[in-house]
Every structure is written in C-alpha cells, then in structure tokens.
Amino acid sequence: MKEFTKKEIDKVVGKIVQEFRISKGLTQEQLADELKITQKYISRVENGSSGLGRATLLSYIDHLGITPNALYSELLTNENIKRQLEISKEINKLPENKLDFLVEFIEILKNMK
C-alpha cells in the first residue's frame, strides 16, 4: 500500500470538496456564507494548501452531501473496498424512491437462505 503525505491527502480531499460544491451550483462565496467560514479558507482547502479540521469536514460532508467514501476513494488500493465504493457511488445517484426499493431488496437478500 502506498503511503500518502498529508499534502497529497489534502489535495485529493480538496478536489472532491470542489467537485461537490460545483455540482451543487455553489460559488466559494456562497458556500462560505452558508458554512460561516471564509471564502479564502475554502479556496485553500480546494487547492490542497490547507486541510480540514474534523468539525469543518463534517460540515462540508453534511452540507454538500459528500459521502465519506467519496473523500478517500482515490487513495485506497484494496480492490474489495474499491468495488464497494463503486457500488456506493452508483447508489448515491439513485432518486429517493429507488433507494427505498433498494433497501427493501437488500432486506430480502439478507433474509434469503
């Protein structure tokens, strides 16, 4: 397994944060206002020059709908985990009514012998 530096991890997380922000149609300024942090801090996070503290990371995850798996998927090398992450990404694309169906289907699968 490759060892990653804090800087490499910060760059990957920053890129993911930026992608989710853009997909929500938010500018850095809008997100800064909503999270009550500075636009300059968001810029530093997105370009990888600053990491996120746990509380701020949780705010980003919750506000932008970032799945925790999405943050680190590029850094993982375990093939089984990567496969699970790919499934998770596809599930995250489903609308709410299909998620309900999927949960019911999973329950059926779990109860099968």
Secondary structure, DSSP 4 states (H G I P E B T S, - for coil): -----HHHHHHHHHHHHHHHHHHTT--HHHHHHHHTS-HHHHHHHHTTSS---HHHHHHHHHHHT--HHHHHGGG---HHHHHHHHHHHHHHTS-HHHHHHHHHHHHHHHH--
